[in-house]
Amino acid sequence: MKNAFLSFAASLLLCSATLAQVEKVEPPFWWTNMPVQELQIQLYGENLGEYRATIDYPGVEITRQIAVDSKNYLFLYLEVSDKAKAGTIDIELLKGHRDRVNVDFELKPRASTEGKHMGFDASDLIYLMMPDRFANGNPDNDSIEGMLETADVTNPERRQGGDLEGVMNHLDYIKEQGMTAIWLMPIFENDMTPEYGGYHGYAATDMYRVDRRLGTNEEYKMLVEASHQNGMKVIMDMIHNHIGDQHWWMSDLPTTDWVHSWEKYGQTSYRGPVASDPYASEFDSNKLEKGWFVKEMPDLNQNQPLLADYLIQNTIWWIEYSGIDGIRMDTYVFPDQAYMARWAKEVLAAYPNFNIVGEAWLNFPAPEAYWQFDKPGTDDGYQSHLPSVTDFPLAQTIDRALNEGFGWDNGVSAIWNLLGNDFLYADPMKNVIFMDNHDMDRIFERLGKDERKFKMAYNFLMTTRGIPQIYYGNELMMGHEYRGGDDEHRRPNMPGGWPGDERSVFTEEGRTDKENEIFEYTKTINHWRKDAVAVHEGTLIHFVPQNGVYAYFRLHDDQNVMVIMNQNDEDVTIPREVLAEILDHFSTATHIFDGGSIDVSVDFTAPAMTTSVWELE
């Protein structure tokens, strides 16, 4: 009896020691009846690569198990059939005849997808915000014991304490503006050193976990649900090009080729056109694709098959878990092209109503258009499967057009010239268009703090082709003051988002008279746009600009819109005969702001330094 007891006790000690070896299981769980049946499980713990797994679960079987360079990883591939039921899968890991560890892996019942994964299109208006800078709803999570960086509102280069709860608290403010979608910069854990600072979210250190200083995974899911209840979609910001150098992988890489070599490739060239250049050298291609974005961001090797599967599955996990409607993929032109095409294709096959926009920071339409699915006019055989691209050429043209004198190629003619290149895109209506974002000087600053130009730019964005995105603070005509740091002046805290703020721009009472005026101005056209089917779906017809005046129309069976951009400092008479091919079908035009009507059967006046928007009747 004594020997039996000692044997049992020894067995318990052995199991206890072995169980402690499993430090990480990713993904943390999965679901039944998923649109994909293959599941990769990454197991990490001391010497786990020396173990082999078995399971006995109806509808689930192991198809592959792979040990890698590091003896501490074991990758399992499971086939989860439609017959599998929700429950706990007991994964038994064996080493020889004695060493055994059991891992419980939960298979959850898949929830209804109704009202989720809705995608986004030209009928939407996207509100872009940096959660760390928007509002601090929970000061208790500003600094987390054990994490490398604490909040410091006196230093703009450090975390400020904004969080998901702060966004939740102000969904009504966003909805009031007329927004139909929100896009938060990445919410993944960025446990980076204070010297670097990861408040922006683009240096992930755990891809399955919301940064605890922003909140929890469950809070992010609640934010998505609350946004849906308020009639707004949610776009998630992802990064597959790189991670942060404090990611737990970096202390023990699964394979020697998991990340590209800094010693060999150094920093990327940032020269995005290389990716589509038919004459690009191998040196330049490698520099773009394999160079690190910055020294603190190791460059991921998407040609590594296990990593590629991991990243795609991580995407599907977040879509399923959170219910998001779209993804904005950071630095889309930097990773391996074949991988990005595979990623987009598999995600959209799993969620057909979903949408993805790739960040392609390129200065001209041709290399920008290269990345859009079914692009015409190229013969290299590449298909990106990417529906939407960020329209940087248009963003960079808006302020240039309004700041320079007009001529054949200058002023508003620059906008006309640029849009004339839309034949390069598979579908320019799917481009995400914007005036500024977190990496650019704010549009009000770029326009010389000229309110008239700001309103001209805003109205143009709301009426041209594409999916408009507004950067937080634009609704207040926010500028910036340089307070130190490379980008921080572009990313200020929203006044009223922090306890103790002297005023709150989230309320009418807390805004200045000018902020309220701009808020109401942008709100008016935003809400008009929500129902403007001509802008969502209509044909765009424009006319060659004459003397600083650019006229264009959005035409649809159910609505017709006329827009006149007058760049002159004086009112200008518009000769009707120039626009006769359109105006012959209409008699009056009603201004969307004041409701006033004009007779379009005769010459009419366009006010100075204004983008005027009329509905035709």
C-alpha positions as CSV (number, residue, x, y, z in Angstrom):
1,M,0.0,0.0,0.0
2,K,2.9,2.3,0.9
3,N,4.6,1.7,-2.4
4,A,1.4,2.3,-4.3
5,F,0.9,5.6,-2.5
6,L,4.5,6.7,-3.3
7,S,4.1,5.7,-6.9
8,F,0.8,7.7,-7.1
9,A,2.5,10.7,-5.5
10,A,5.5,10.5,-7.9
11,S,3.0,10.4,-10.7
12,L,1.3,13.6,-9.5
13,L,4.7,15.3,-9.2
14,L,5.6,14.3,-12.7
15,C,2.3,15.5,-14.2
16,S,2.6,18.8,-12.3
17,A,6.1,19.4,-13.6
18,T,5.2,18.4,-17.1
19,L,2.0,20.5,-17.2
20,A,4.1,23.5,-16.3
21,Q,5.9,23.1,-19.6
22,V,3.0,24.3,-21.7
23,E,3.3,28.1,-21.4
24,K,1.3,29.2,-24.5
25,V,-1.4,27.8,-26.7
26,E,-2.4,29.8,-29.8
27,P,-5.1,30.3,-30.7
28,P,-6.5,30.1,-27.2
29,F,-9.7,28.4,-28.5
30,W,-11.6,27.7,-31.8
31,W,-15.2,27.2,-32.9
32,T,-17.4,24.6,-34.5
33,N,-18.9,24.9,-38.1
34,M,-16.2,27.4,-39.1
35,P,-15.8,28.4,-42.8
36,V,-12.3,26.9,-42.7
37,Q,-11.7,23.3,-41.5
38,E,-7.9,23.3,-41.0
39,L,-6.7,24.5,-37.6
40,Q,-3.1,25.2,-36.7
41,I,-2.3,25.1,-32.9
42,Q,1.0,26.6,-31.8
43,L,2.2,25.0,-28.5
44,Y,5.1,26.5,-26.6
45,G,6.9,25.3,-23.5
46,E,10.1,23.7,-22.4
47,N,11.1,20.9,-24.8
48,L,7.6,20.5,-26.2
49,G,9.1,19.8,-29.6
50,E,10.2,16.4,-28.3
51,Y,6.6,15.4,-27.6
52,R,4.0,14.0,-30.0
53,A,0.3,14.6,-29.7
54,T,-2.8,12.3,-29.9
55,I,-6.5,13.2,-29.6
56,D,-9.7,11.2,-29.4
57,Y,-12.5,13.6,-30.3
58,P,-15.3,12.9,-32.7
59,G,-15.0,15.0,-35.9
60,V,-11.5,16.2,-35.1
61,E,-8.2,14.6,-36.2
62,I,-4.6,15.5,-36.3
63,T,-3.3,15.7,-39.8
64,R,0.2,17.0,-39.2
65,Q,2.5,17.8,-36.2
66,I,5.7,19.7,-36.8
67,A,8.7,20.2,-34.6
68,V,10.9,23.1,-35.6
69,D,14.4,24.6,-35.0
70,S,13.5,25.6,-31.4
71,K,12.8,22.5,-29.4
72,N,10.3,24.4,-27.3
73,Y,7.6,24.6,-30.0
74,L,5.2,22.0,-31.4
75,F,2.8,22.9,-34.3
76,L,-0.3,20.8,-34.6
77,Y,-2.6,20.8,-37.6
78,L,-6.2,19.6,-37.0
79,E,-9.0,18.9,-39.3
80,V,-12.2,20.1,-37.7
81,S,-15.1,18.7,-39.6
82,D,-18.7,19.9,-39.7
83,K,-19.6,16.9,-37.5
84,A,-17.5,18.2,-34.6
85,K,-19.5,19.3,-31.6
86,A,-18.6,22.0,-29.0
87,G,-16.6,20.8,-26.1
88,T,-13.1,20.4,-24.7
89,I,-10.6,18.5,-26.8
90,D,-8.1,16.7,-24.7
91,I,-4.7,16.9,-26.5
92,E,-2.4,14.3,-25.0
93,L,1.3,15.0,-25.5
94,L,3.7,12.0,-25.0
95,K,7.4,11.7,-24.9
96,G,8.5,8.1,-24.8
97,H,6.4,6.0,-22.5
98,R,6.5,8.0,-19.3
99,D,6.4,11.8,-19.9
100,R,2.9,12.9,-20.5
101,V,1.1,16.3,-20.5
102,N,-2.5,17.0,-21.3
103,V,-3.7,20.3,-22.9
104,D,-7.4,21.2,-22.8
105,F,-8.4,23.0,-25.9
106,E,-11.9,24.4,-26.1
107,L,-14.1,24.1,-29.2
108,K,-16.8,26.7,-28.7
109,P,-20.2,26.7,-30.5
110,R,-20.1,29.2,-33.4
111,A,-22.4,32.2,-32.7
112,S,-24.7,33.7,-35.3
113,T,-23.0,35.9,-37.9
114,E,-26.1,38.0,-38.4
115,G,-25.2,41.7,-38.3
116,K,-21.5,41.0,-38.3
117,H,-18.7,41.0,-40.9
118,M,-20.7,43.5,-43.0
119,G,-17.9,45.0,-45.0
120,F,-17.7,48.7,-45.9
121,D,-18.2,50.6,-49.2
122,A,-18.8,54.0,-50.7
123,S,-22.0,54.4,-48.7
124,D,-19.9,54.6,-45.5
125,L,-18.1,57.4,-43.8
126,I,-15.1,56.1,-41.7
127,Y,-13.9,57.8,-38.5
128,L,-10.2,57.1,-37.8
129,M,-8.9,57.4,-34.3
130,M,-5.9,56.5,-32.1
131,P,-7.4,55.0,-29.0
132,D,-4.5,56.1,-26.7
133,R,-5.2,59.7,-27.7
134,F,-9.0,59.8,-28.0
135,A,-10.4,59.4,-24.4
136,N,-9.4,57.9,-21.1
137,G,-12.4,56.0,-19.8
138,N,-10.6,53.9,-17.2
139,P,-7.6,55.6,-15.5
140,D,-7.0,52.4,-13.5
141,N,-5.5,50.7,-16.6
142,D,-3.2,53.6,-17.6
143,S,-0.2,51.7,-16.2
144,I,-0.1,48.0,-15.7
145,E,2.4,46.4,-13.2
146,G,4.9,44.3,-15.1
147,M,4.5,46.1,-18.5
148,L,7.4,48.1,-19.7
149,E,5.8,51.5,-20.3
150,T,3.7,53.6,-18.1
151,A,1.4,56.5,-19.0
152,D,2.7,60.0,-18.8
153,V,0.4,62.8,-20.1
154,T,3.2,65.3,-19.7
155,N,5.2,63.6,-22.5
156,P,3.5,63.3,-25.9
157,E,5.9,60.6,-26.9
158,R,4.6,58.3,-24.2
159,R,1.3,56.7,-23.6
160,Q,-1.5,59.0,-22.6
161,G,-4.0,56.6,-21.2
162,G,-6.7,56.5,-23.8
163,D,-8.5,53.2,-24.0
164,L,-11.4,51.2,-25.4
165,E,-13.7,52.3,-22.6
166,G,-13.0,55.9,-23.6
167,V,-14.1,55.2,-27.1
168,M,-17.2,53.4,-25.8
169,N,-18.1,56.4,-23.7
170,H,-18.2,58.6,-26.8
171,L,-19.8,56.5,-29.5
172,D,-22.8,58.9,-29.3
173,Y,-20.4,61.7,-30.3
174,I,-19.1,59.8,-33.3
175,K,-22.6,58.7,-34.3
176,E,-23.9,62.3,-34.0
177,Q,-21.4,63.4,-36.6
178,G,-22.9,61.0,-39.1
179,M,-20.2,58.4,-39.1
180,T,-21.1,54.9,-40.2
181,A,-17.8,53.1,-39.4
182,I,-15.0,53.5,-36.9
183,W,-11.4,52.5,-37.5
184,L,-9.1,52.2,-34.4
185,M,-5.4,52.0,-34.9
186,P,-4.1,48.6,-33.7
187,I,-5.3,47.4,-30.3
188,F,-2.9,44.5,-30.0
189,E,-0.5,44.3,-27.0
190,N,2.5,46.6,-27.6
191,D,4.6,45.9,-24.6
192,M,7.5,48.0,-25.9
193,T,10.2,49.9,-23.9
194,P,9.6,53.5,-23.0
195,E,12.6,54.5,-25.2
196,Y,10.6,53.3,-28.3
197,G,7.0,53.7,-27.1
198,G,4.2,51.5,-28.6
199,Y,1.2,53.7,-27.9
200,H,0.4,53.7,-31.7
201,G,-0.1,50.0,-31.7
202,Y,2.0,49.0,-34.7
203,A,4.7,47.0,-32.8
204,A,2.7,44.0,-31.6
205,T,4.1,41.8,-28.9
206,D,1.2,39.5,-28.6
207,M,-1.2,39.0,-31.6
208,Y,-3.9,37.3,-29.6
209,R,-4.2,39.9,-26.9
210,V,-5.6,43.4,-26.6
211,D,-3.1,45.7,-24.9
212,R,-4.2,45.7,-21.2
213,R,-3.6,49.5,-21.0
214,L,-6.4,49.7,-23.6
215,G,-8.6,47.1,-22.1
216,T,-9.4,43.5,-22.6
217,N,-10.3,41.2,-25.5
218,E,-13.8,41.1,-24.1
219,E,-14.0,44.9,-24.0
220,Y,-13.0,45.1,-27.7
221,K,-15.8,42.6,-28.5
222,M,-18.2,44.7,-26.5
223,L,-17.1,47.8,-28.4
224,V,-17.8,46.1,-31.7
225,E,-21.3,45.0,-30.5
226,A,-22.0,48.5,-29.2
227,S,-21.0,50.1,-32.4
228,H,-23.2,47.7,-34.4
229,Q,-26.1,48.7,-32.1
230,N,-25.4,52.3,-32.9
231,G,-25.5,51.6,-36.6
232,M,-21.7,51.8,-37.1
233,K,-19.3,49.2,-38.4
234,V,-15.8,48.5,-37.1
235,I,-12.6,48.2,-39.1
236,M,-9.6,46.5,-37.4
237,D,-6.1,47.7,-38.1
238,M,-3.7,44.8,-38.6
239,I,0.1,44.4,-39.3
240,H,1.6,41.3,-40.9
241,N,4.8,43.0,-42.1
242,H,6.5,43.2,-38.7
243,I,6.2,42.8,-35.0
244,G,7.7,44.6,-32.0
245,D,11.2,43.5,-30.9
246,Q,9.7,42.7,-27.5
247,H,7.4,40.1,-28.9
248,W,7.8,36.9,-26.9
249,W,8.8,35.1,-30.1
250,M,12.0,37.1,-30.3
251,S,13.6,35.5,-27.2
252,D,13.1,32.1,-28.8
253,L,12.3,32.1,-32.5
254,P,10.4,29.0,-33.7
255,T,12.7,28.8,-36.8
256,T,15.8,30.6,-37.9
257,D,14.0,32.1,-40.8
258,W,10.9,33.3,-38.8
259,V,12.1,36.9,-39.3
260,H,14.4,38.4,-41.9
261,S,18.0,39.2,-40.9
262,W,18.7,42.7,-39.8
263,E,22.4,42.1,-40.3
264,K,21.8,41.1,-43.9
265,Y,19.0,43.5,-45.0
266,G,19.0,46.3,-42.5
267,Q,16.2,48.9,-42.7
268,T,13.7,48.9,-45.6
269,S,14.1,51.4,-48.3
270,Y,10.4,52.5,-48.0
271,R,10.4,52.7,-51.8
272,G,7.0,51.1,-52.4
273,P,7.0,51.4,-56.2
274,V,9.8,48.8,-56.3
275,A,7.2,46.1,-55.7
276,S,5.4,46.8,-59.0
277,D,8.4,47.9,-60.9
278,P,9.0,45.5,-63.9
279,Y,12.7,46.4,-64.0
280,A,13.4,46.2,-60.2
281,S,16.7,44.7,-59.2
282,E,16.8,41.8,-56.7
283,F,18.7,44.0,-54.4
284,D,16.0,46.7,-54.3
285,S,13.2,44.1,-54.1
286,N,14.9,42.4,-51.1
287,K,15.6,45.8,-49.4
288,L,11.9,46.7,-49.6
289,E,10.4,43.3,-48.7
290,K,13.0,42.0,-46.2
291,G,14.4,45.1,-44.6
292,W,13.0,46.1,-41.2
293,F,10.6,49.0,-41.0
294,V,12.6,50.3,-38.1
295,K,15.2,48.7,-35.8
296,E,12.5,48.0,-33.2
297,M,10.3,46.2,-35.6
298,P,11.6,42.8,-36.8
299,D,10.5,42.0,-40.3
300,L,8.4,38.9,-40.6
301,N,9.1,36.3,-43.2
302,Q,5.8,35.4,-44.7
303,N,7.5,32.8,-46.9
304,Q,7.9,30.7,-43.8
305,P,4.9,28.3,-44.2
306,L,4.1,27.9,-40.5
307,L,4.2,31.6,-40.0
308,A,2.0,32.3,-43.0
309,D,-0.6,29.8,-41.7
310,Y,-0.3,31.4,-38.2
311,L,-1.0,34.9,-39.5
312,I,-4.0,33.9,-41.7
313,Q,-5.5,32.0,-38.9
314,N,-4.9,34.9,-36.4
315,T,-6.9,37.1,-38.8
316,I,-9.8,34.6,-39.0
317,W,-9.8,34.2,-35.2
318,W,-10.2,38.0,-34.7
319,I,-12.9,38.3,-37.3
320,E,-14.9,35.4,-35.7
321,Y,-14.2,36.4,-32.1
322,S,-15.0,40.1,-32.4
323,G,-17.5,40.4,-35.2
324,I,-15.6,43.2,-37.0
325,D,-16.7,44.3,-40.5
326,G,-13.4,45.0,-42.2
327,I,-9.6,45.2,-41.9
328,R,-7.1,47.9,-42.8
329,M,-3.8,46.1,-43.4
330,D,-0.8,48.2,-42.6
331,T,2.2,48.5,-44.9
332,Y,0.6,46.3,-47.5
333,V,3.3,46.8,-50.2
334,F,6.2,45.7,-47.9
335,P,5.5,42.0,-47.2
336,D,5.8,39.1,-49.6
337,Q,3.3,39.7,-52.5
338,A,2.2,36.1,-52.9
339,Y,1.5,35.8,-49.2
340,M,-0.6,39.0,-49.2
341,A,-2.6,37.7,-52.1
342,R,-3.2,34.4,-50.4
343,W,-4.1,36.1,-47.1
344,A,-6.7,38.4,-48.8
345,K,-8.2,35.5,-50.9
346,E,-8.6,33.2,-47.9
347,V,-10.1,35.8,-45.6
348,L,-12.6,36.9,-48.2
349,A,-13.5,33.3,-49.1
350,A,-14.2,32.7,-45.4
351,Y,-16.2,36.0,-45.0
352,P,-17.7,36.9,-48.4
353,N,-19.3,40.1,-47.2
354,F,-16.2,41.4,-45.5
355,N,-13.9,44.1,-46.9
356,I,-10.2,44.8,-46.7
357,V,-8.3,48.0,-47.5
358,G,-4.5,47.8,-47.9
359,E,-2.3,50.7,-46.9
360,A,-0.3,51.4,-50.0
361,W,1.5,54.7,-49.5
362,L,2.4,55.4,-53.1
363,N,2.5,58.8,-54.7
364,F,1.1,58.0,-58.2
365,P,-2.1,56.2,-59.4
366,A,-0.3,53.5,-61.4
367,P,1.7,51.8,-58.6
368,E,-1.3,52.4,-56.3
369,A,-3.7,50.7,-58.7
370,Y,-1.3,47.7,-59.0
371,W,-2.5,46.4,-55.6
372,Q,-6.2,46.4,-56.3
373,F,-7.8,43.1,-57.3
374,D,-8.4,42.6,-61.0
375,K,-6.3,45.6,-61.9
376,P,-6.3,46.1,-65.7
377,G,-3.3,46.7,-68.0
378,T,-0.5,44.6,-66.4
379,D,1.0,41.4,-67.6
380,D,3.0,40.1,-64.7
381,G,0.2,37.7,-63.7
382,Y,-0.1,39.1,-60.1
383,Q,-3.6,39.2,-58.6
384,S,-3.7,40.7,-55.2
385,H,-7.3,39.8,-54.3
386,L,-7.4,43.1,-52.4
387,P,-10.6,45.0,-52.9
388,S,-9.6,48.4,-51.6
389,V,-6.5,50.6,-51.4
390,T,-5.7,53.8,-49.5
391,D,-5.7,56.6,-52.1
392,F,-2.6,58.5,-51.1
393,P,-2.2,60.2,-54.5
394,L,-5.6,61.9,-54.0
395,A,-4.8,62.9,-50.4
396,Q,-1.6,64.5,-51.5
397,T,-3.3,66.3,-54.4
398,I,-6.1,67.9,-52.4
399,D,-3.9,70.4,-50.5
400,R,-1.6,71.0,-53.4
401,A,-4.5,71.9,-55.6
402,L,-6.0,74.3,-53.1
403,N,-2.7,75.9,-52.2
404,E,-1.4,76.7,-55.6
405,G,-2.5,79.1,-58.3
406,F,-4.7,77.6,-61.0
407,G,-3.7,76.8,-64.5
408,W,-3.7,73.9,-67.0
409,D,-2.1,71.5,-64.5
410,N,-2.3,73.5,-61.3
411,G,-5.0,74.3,-58.7
412,V,-8.2,72.4,-59.1
413,S,-7.0,71.1,-62.5
414,A,-4.6,68.9,-60.5
415,I,-7.6,67.1,-59.1
416,W,-9.2,66.7,-62.5
417,N,-5.9,65.4,-63.9
418,L,-5.5,62.9,-61.1
419,L,-9.0,61.5,-61.4
420,G,-8.4,61.1,-65.1
421,N,-6.1,58.3,-64.2
422,D,-8.9,56.3,-62.6
423,F,-8.9,53.9,-65.6
424,L,-5.9,52.3,-64.0
425,Y,-7.9,51.1,-61.0
426,A,-10.1,48.0,-61.2
427,D,-12.7,50.0,-59.2
428,P,-11.9,53.5,-57.9
429,M,-15.2,53.6,-56.0
430,K,-13.6,51.1,-53.6
431,N,-10.6,53.4,-52.9
432,V,-10.5,54.7,-49.3
433,I,-10.1,58.5,-49.7
434,F,-8.9,60.9,-47.1
435,M,-7.4,64.3,-46.5
436,D,-5.1,63.3,-43.7
437,N,-4.3,60.6,-41.2
438,H,-2.1,59.8,-38.2
439,D,1.1,59.8,-40.3
440,M,0.4,63.1,-42.1
441,D,0.3,66.7,-41.0
442,R,-3.3,67.6,-40.5
443,I,-5.2,69.0,-43.5
444,F,-6.0,72.3,-41.7
445,E,-2.2,72.9,-41.2
446,R,-1.4,71.9,-44.8
447,L,-4.0,74.4,-46.1
448,G,-2.3,77.2,-44.2
449,K,-5.1,77.3,-41.6
450,D,-7.5,78.7,-44.2
451,E,-11.0,77.8,-43.2
452,R,-12.4,78.3,-46.7
453,K,-9.9,75.9,-48.1
454,F,-10.7,73.4,-45.3
455,K,-14.4,73.5,-46.2
456,M,-13.6,73.2,-49.9
457,A,-11.5,70.1,-49.2
458,Y,-14.1,68.5,-46.9
459,N,-17.0,69.0,-49.3
460,F,-14.9,67.6,-52.2
461,L,-14.1,64.5,-50.1
462,M,-17.8,63.9,-49.3
463,T,-18.9,64.1,-53.0
464,T,-16.1,62.5,-55.1
465,R,-15.8,58.8,-55.8
466,G,-14.5,56.4,-53.1
467,I,-15.0,55.6,-49.5
468,P,-14.2,58.7,-47.3
469,Q,-12.3,58.5,-44.1
470,I,-12.1,61.3,-41.6
471,Y,-9.3,61.6,-39.0
472,Y,-10.4,62.4,-35.5
473,G,-10.5,66.1,-34.8
474,N,-11.3,67.1,-38.4
475,E,-14.8,67.6,-37.3
476,L,-13.4,70.5,-35.2
477,M,-11.0,71.7,-37.9
478,M,-8.2,70.7,-35.6
479,G,-4.7,71.8,-36.2
480,H,-1.6,71.1,-34.1
481,E,1.1,72.5,-32.1
482,Y,4.6,71.0,-32.1
483,R,5.2,69.5,-28.7
484,G,8.1,67.3,-29.4
485,G,8.4,63.9,-31.1
486,D,8.2,63.1,-34.8
487,D,4.5,62.3,-35.1
488,E,3.0,63.3,-31.8
489,H,1.9,66.8,-32.9
490,R,-0.4,65.0,-35.4
491,R,-1.9,62.8,-32.7
492,P,-3.1,65.1,-29.9
493,N,-5.4,64.1,-27.0
494,M,-9.0,65.1,-27.5
495,P,-9.8,67.8,-24.9
496,G,-12.4,66.4,-22.5
497,G,-11.2,62.9,-22.9
498,W,-9.2,63.0,-19.7
499,P,-10.3,63.5,-16.1
500,G,-9.5,67.0,-15.1
501,D,-9.5,68.5,-18.6
502,E,-10.6,72.1,-18.5
503,R,-13.2,71.6,-21.3
504,S,-14.7,68.8,-23.4
505,V,-15.0,69.0,-27.2
506,F,-17.4,66.1,-26.9
507,T,-20.1,68.5,-25.7
508,E,-21.5,71.7,-27.4
509,E,-20.9,73.6,-24.2
510,G,-17.2,72.5,-24.1
511,R,-16.5,73.5,-27.7
512,T,-15.5,77.0,-28.8
513,D,-17.8,78.9,-31.0
514,K,-15.6,78.2,-34.1
515,E,-15.5,74.5,-33.2
516,N,-19.2,74.3,-32.9
517,E,-19.6,76.1,-36.3
518,I,-17.3,73.6,-38.0
519,F,-18.9,70.7,-36.1
520,E,-22.3,71.7,-37.4
521,Y,-21.0,72.3,-40.9
522,T,-19.3,68.9,-41.3
523,K,-22.2,67.2,-39.5
524,T,-24.6,68.6,-42.1
525,I,-22.9,67.3,-45.1
526,N,-22.0,64.0,-43.3
527,H,-25.7,63.3,-42.6
528,W,-26.7,64.4,-46.1
529,R,-24.2,62.0,-47.5
530,K,-25.6,59.0,-45.6
531,D,-28.7,59.1,-47.8
532,A,-27.0,60.4,-51.0
533,V,-27.3,57.4,-53.3
534,A,-25.8,59.4,-56.1
535,V,-22.6,59.7,-54.2
536,H,-22.7,56.1,-53.1
537,E,-23.4,54.6,-56.5
538,G,-23.7,57.3,-59.1
539,T,-21.6,57.9,-62.2
540,L,-19.0,60.6,-61.9
541,I,-19.0,63.1,-64.8
542,H,-16.6,66.0,-64.7
543,F,-15.6,68.9,-66.9
544,V,-12.2,70.4,-67.7
545,P,-11.6,73.1,-65.1
546,Q,-11.8,76.7,-66.5
547,N,-10.2,79.6,-64.7
548,G,-10.0,77.9,-61.3
549,V,-13.5,76.4,-61.5
550,Y,-14.0,72.6,-61.5
551,A,-17.5,71.3,-62.1
552,Y,-18.6,67.7,-61.6
553,F,-21.7,65.6,-61.3
554,R,-22.8,62.5,-59.5
555,L,-25.7,60.9,-61.5
556,H,-28.0,58.2,-60.4
557,D,-31.6,57.1,-61.4
558,D,-32.8,58.2,-57.9
559,Q,-30.7,61.3,-57.3
560,N,-28.5,63.7,-59.2
561,V,-25.9,66.0,-57.6
562,M,-23.9,69.0,-59.0
563,V,-20.7,70.1,-57.4
564,I,-18.9,73.3,-58.3
565,M,-15.4,74.0,-56.8
566,N,-14.6,77.7,-57.3
567,Q,-11.0,78.5,-56.3
568,N,-11.3,82.2,-57.1
569,D,-11.4,84.9,-54.4
570,E,-14.5,86.2,-56.2
571,D,-17.9,84.8,-57.1
572,V,-17.9,83.4,-60.7
573,T,-20.6,83.2,-63.2
574,I,-21.0,79.7,-64.6
575,P,-21.9,79.6,-68.3
576,R,-24.7,77.1,-68.6
577,E,-23.9,76.1,-72.1
578,V,-20.6,74.5,-70.9
579,L,-22.6,72.1,-68.7
580,A,-25.6,71.8,-71.0
581,E,-25.3,68.1,-71.6
582,I,-26.2,67.5,-68.0
583,L,-28.2,70.6,-67.1
584,D,-30.6,70.2,-70.1
585,H,-32.3,67.5,-68.1
586,F,-32.9,69.7,-65.1
587,S,-34.5,73.0,-64.2
588,T,-33.5,73.8,-60.6
589,A,-30.7,73.0,-58.2
590,T,-31.2,73.0,-54.4
591,H,-28.2,73.8,-52.1
592,I,-27.7,71.1,-49.5
593,F,-26.7,73.5,-46.7
594,D,-29.2,76.4,-46.9
595,G,-31.9,74.8,-49.1
596,G,-31.8,77.7,-51.5
597,S,-32.6,77.0,-55.1
598,I,-31.1,78.3,-58.3
599,D,-32.4,78.2,-61.9
600,V,-30.0,76.1,-64.0
601,S,-31.7,76.9,-67.3
602,V,-29.7,80.0,-67.3
603,D,-26.2,81.1,-66.2
604,F,-25.7,81.0,-62.4
605,T,-23.2,82.1,-59.8
606,A,-20.7,79.9,-57.9
607,P,-19.6,81.6,-54.6
608,A,-15.9,82.4,-54.1
609,M,-13.5,79.9,-52.5
610,T,-16.3,77.3,-52.0
611,T,-17.1,73.8,-53.0
612,S,-20.9,74.2,-53.5
613,V,-23.1,71.1,-53.5
614,W,-26.6,71.1,-55.1
615,E,-29.2,68.5,-55.7
616,L,-30.6,68.7,-59.2
617,E,-34.4,68.5,-59.9
